[in-house]
């Protein structure tokens, strides 16, 4: 086997001179299905970078490339050596028939941590995650939220430089989700570069930067504010679903219909202009892409 | 009910392996059981020694098949031939009466030999003048001795073979389950990103089952010896080496099976598919020589065939390792092939760089930096 370092390119530098992990022009195809088509992502240290998109958008594929599970067909991946990368697969990577403590112990030994280090850090992270009372329980018997927390602390136990989390909060109740976010932001504050996939745009709004994926291509990227600011056209809200071609540019949200106009807004007494948020911007990006594709066809 | 039936057929059609097992297995069983395997021994290999070896050999008609005639050799040589599995019966001449030695560890051949000898004696009693006139020296009732398994007990020859079946069971079924569990729980991907070498993962996965199988083997042996009174005449070291090689092969098969199975159910199906022909075709139940040549070549691809030869040879006949070089060699070859295949398959999961896709196009630009 080649050494893990052989696949590692030199880290890029962001403005602050900190190393930025990530990928440039990453392409992956599964047979004839193109999963990623020239996607670029930068994950600076100490920041949380979110990858958002619907099912099948390519989030997991991009994360698997970053974690080193999958080799891209073309493009460059910049990641630290295996020992200093952490990965939470969508399947959680936790052994259900081991206890919480045994799971962490296996992870610590696998990453070559000293016995002392392993014990201290496991105790610390268990405490952070509120899992200390559950240390002796089988991971398979934990509640969904607790298991997610265990999976996240197991992935960050060896204090990696790059932490790749595939949907760490999907299917988790709001209380556990805030607990998970506390763990994640704390790891970022300690200097870890974090890339996470999420389907919750509300979560992505809290991240330093966001990459919006759709069908394997990047719809938008930047800080949430940048993505919103880059939204073309204008947005308005209406009480009823619009007729005509506007129907394809409308969606229901918070009990009303939102309509996106590619051009400048039209004055209409029933409609009111709305300031879009990240969720609106992502939907608009997807609609505008669909329309461009339709226009080209 | 109709909806249920349609749904069930759709599911069965998707599950190709179950379908294959439902269709192929009965046919396979029929061919093997009805056509290939039989307890009938059509030929018994014989060596003859002593001054009248040639005459004795001339007297032995079918089913006896005289392989070697050594007039200059005595009883010790003849017995060694049986011990080393070169013949199933030996005729030693030179004494007052010819001595017939039969290898009792080849149960069915031994029974057939005894029956054939009895038939010869009956004919001799009926027409003493005819045969006596042709070869007067041998026209005496020979002394018959059954060696290694004088009582011709079935358990004596089954227990050594069953040791092998137990090892196949643990080695193949339990190992394949253990590895496929890793995939089913989604932890294989986690192992792939950890800084472990594929070899470490492979060995780490196999060694525990290896130890379990070794303990199992010791238990089966102890029970066989204590309860069934099976003799252990040969060298434990030779037996141990054979068991080690055999385990190596079966564990490798287990890993191979798990690497092509998506879940534990599939793994069990495949493992049973490898277990069944081993039990039927390895010489454990049906003597190898009775299996039709068209099917017998499969026997020689099965590791249990060779382990059977080793365990019966060592336990019952105290066969030395020099005489067992063939089964040892073939076990080693099978082991090399299987373990190489298993390691390669395993590596595919653990090292993305060696995937076919990655190998075709260098995927990641290496700038030689990093750690």
HADDOCK unambig.tbl for C-alpha pairs under 7 A between the chains (distance, minus, plus):
assign (segid A and resid 5 and name CA) (segid B and resid 370 and name CA) 5.79 0.50 0.50
assign (segid A and resid 5 and name CA) (segid B and resid 371 and name CA) 6.50 0.50 0.50
assign (segid A and resid 6 and name CA) (segid B and resid 366 and name CA) 5.91 0.50 0.50
assign (segid A and resid 6 and name CA) (segid B and resid 368 and name CA) 6.14 0.50 0.50
assign (segid A and resid 7 and name CA) (segid B and resid 364 and name CA) 5.85 0.50 0.50
assign (segid A and resid 7 and name CA) (segid B and resid 365 and name CA) 6.90 0.50 0.50
assign (segid A and resid 7 and name CA) (segid B and resid 366 and name CA) 5.27 0.50 0.50
assign (segid A and resid 8 and name CA) (segid B and resid 366 and name CA) 5.82 0.50 0.50
assign (segid A and resid 8 and name CA) (segid B and resid 367 and name CA) 6.89 0.50 0.50
assign (segid A and resid 8 and name CA) (segid B and resid 368 and name CA) 6.86 0.50 0.50
assign (segid A and resid 8 and name CA) (segid B and resid 369 and name CA) 6.40 0.50 0.50
assign (segid A and resid 8 and name CA) (segid B and resid 370 and name CA) 5.78 0.50 0.50
assign (segid A and resid 9 and name CA) (segid B and resid 365 and name CA) 6.57 0.50 0.50
assign (segid A and resid 9 and name CA) (segid B and resid 366 and name CA) 5.28 0.50 0.50
assign (segid A and resid 9 and name CA) (segid B and resid 367 and name CA) 4.79 0.50 0.50
assign (segid A and resid 9 and name CA) (segid B and resid 368 and name CA) 6.44 0.50 0.50
assign (segid A and resid 9 and name CA) (segid B and resid 369 and name CA) 5.67 0.50 0.50
assign (segid A and resid 9 and name CA) (segid B and resid 370 and name CA) 6.59 0.50 0.50
assign (segid A and resid 10 and name CA) (segid B and resid 367 and name CA) 6.20 0.50 0.50
assign (segid A and resid 10 and name CA) (segid B and resid 369 and name CA) 4.99 0.50 0.50
assign (segid A and resid 10 and name CA) (segid B and resid 370 and name CA) 6.07 0.50 0.50
assign (segid A and resid 67 and name CA) (segid B and resid 193 and name CA) 6.76 0.50 0.50
assign (segid A and resid 68 and name CA) (segid B and resid 193 and name CA) 6.35 0.50 0.50
assign (segid A and resid 69 and name CA) (segid B and resid 189 and name CA) 6.87 0.50 0.50
assign (segid A and resid 69 and name CA) (segid B and resid 192 and name CA) 6.32 0.50 0.50
assign (segid A and resid 69 and name CA) (segid B and resid 193 and name CA) 6.17 0.50 0.50
assign (segid A and resid 69 and name CA) (segid B and resid 352 and name CA) 5.79 0.50 0.50
assign (segid A and resid 70 and name CA) (segid B and resid 352 and name CA) 5.21 0.50 0.50
assign (segid A and resid 71 and name CA) (segid B and resid 352 and name CA) 5.40 0.50 0.50
assign (segid A and resid 71 and name CA) (segid B and resid 353 and name CA) 6.06 0.50 0.50
assign (segid A and resid 71 and name CA) (segid B and resid 358 and name CA) 5.93 0.50 0.50
assign (segid A and resid 71 and name CA) (segid B and resid 363 and name CA) 5.84 0.50 0.50
assign (segid A and resid 71 and name CA) (segid B and resid 364 and name CA) 6.91 0.50 0.50
assign (segid A and resid 72 and name CA) (segid B and resid 363 and name CA) 5.26 0.50 0.50
assign (segid A and resid 72 and name CA) (segid B and resid 364 and name CA) 6.78 0.50 0.50
assign (segid A and resid 73 and name CA) (segid B and resid 358 and name CA) 6.57 0.50 0.50
assign (segid A and resid 73 and name CA) (segid B and resid 361 and name CA) 6.55 0.50 0.50
assign (segid A and resid 73 and name CA) (segid B and resid 363 and name CA) 5.05 0.50 0.50
assign (segid A and resid 74 and name CA) (segid B and resid 363 and name CA) 5.12 0.50 0.50
assign (segid A and resid 74 and name CA) (segid B and resid 364 and name CA) 6.82 0.50 0.50
assign (segid A and resid 75 and name CA) (segid B and resid 363 and name CA) 6.88 0.50 0.50
assign (segid A and resid 75 and name CA) (segid B and resid 364 and name CA) 6.44 0.50 0.50
assign (segid A and resid 76 and name CA) (segid B and resid 364 and name CA) 5.20 0.50 0.50
assign (segid A and resid 76 and name CA) (segid B and resid 365 and name CA) 5.50 0.50 0.50
assign (segid A and resid 77 and name CA) (segid B and resid 364 and name CA) 6.14 0.50 0.50
assign (segid A and resid 80 and name CA) (segid B and resid 370 and name CA) 5.81 0.50 0.50
assign (segid A and resid 81 and name CA) (segid B and resid 370 and name CA) 6.14 0.50 0.50
assign (segid A and resid 81 and name CA) (segid B and resid 371 and name CA) 6.11 0.50 0.50
assign (segid A and resid 82 and name CA) (segid B and resid 193 and name CA) 6.46 0.50 0.50
assign (segid A and resid 82 and name CA) (segid B and resid 194 and name CA) 6.37 0.50 0.50
assign (segid A and resid 82 and name CA) (segid B and resid 195 and name CA) 5.40 0.50 0.50
assign (segid A and resid 83 and name CA) (segid B and resid 194 and name CA) 6.94 0.50 0.50
assign (segid A and resid 83 and name CA) (segid B and resid 195 and name CA) 5.50 0.50 0.50
assign (segid A and resid 89 and name CA) (segid B and resid 190 and name CA) 6.87 0.50 0.50
assign (segid A and resid 91 and name CA) (segid B and resid 186 and name CA) 5.20 0.50 0.50
assign (segid A and resid 93 and name CA) (segid B and resid 186 and name CA) 5.67 0.50 0.50
assign (segid A and resid 93 and name CA) (segid B and resid 187 and name CA) 4.26 0.50 0.50
assign (segid A and resid 93 and name CA) (segid B and resid 190 and name CA) 5.35 0.50 0.50
assign (segid A and resid 94 and name CA) (segid B and resid 187 and name CA) 6.42 0.50 0.50
assign (segid A and resid 95 and name CA) (segid B and resid 187 and name CA) 6.98 0.50 0.50
assign (segid A and resid 110 and name CA) (segid B and resid 194 and name CA) 6.53 0.50 0.50
assign (segid A and resid 110 and name CA) (segid B and resid 195 and name CA) 6.85 0.50 0.50
assign (segid A and resid 110 and name CA) (segid B and resid 196 and name CA) 6.79 0.50 0.50
assign (segid A and resid 111 and name CA) (segid B and resid 194 and name CA) 6.53 0.50 0.50
assign (segid A and resid 111 and name CA) (segid B and resid 195 and name CA) 6.14 0.50 0.50
